[in-house]
Amino acid sequence: MAYTIEIARPAQRQLKKLDASIRRKVSRRIDQLADDPRPSGVVKLTDVSPPIYRVREGQYRVLFTINDDKLVVLVVRVAHRSDAYR
């Protein structure tokens, strides 16, 4: 049962700004969320509604929400770790 990956427009813009090699790694990590939206190492951020999850890829963080009813993973932000939680 694979999830559908949707990337919000701000996250698409953030992905385009990354270097090509980093973009490939982050994109590969996002694609893996379709098979397992809660892989080992995923962290649920606290005090946020709806729940937002975070997965790491090197120095970058991918923030996303999961809709289990519709089998959709929505990527809301891709950022360097120093800027990801602002």
WORA-V45667 format. One line per field, one symbol per residue. ss: DSSP state (h for helix, s for strand, l for the rest). psi: psi as a letter, one per 20 degrees, with the letter a starting at -180 (. if undefined). burial: # if it has 9 or more other ideal C-beta (glycine too) atoms within 8 Angstrom, else .. Layout:
ss = ???
psi = ???
burial = ???
//
This chain:
ss = lllsssslhhhhhhhhhllhhhhhhhhhhhhhllllllllllssllllllllsssssllssssssssllllsssssssssllllll
psi = nqqppppqghhgghghiqqghggggghggghhhhhnimrpiqppqqkpprppqpqqncjqqoprqpnhgilppophqorqhhihj.
burial = ..###.##..##.##..#...##.###.##.###..#.#..#..#.....#######..########...#########.#..#..
//
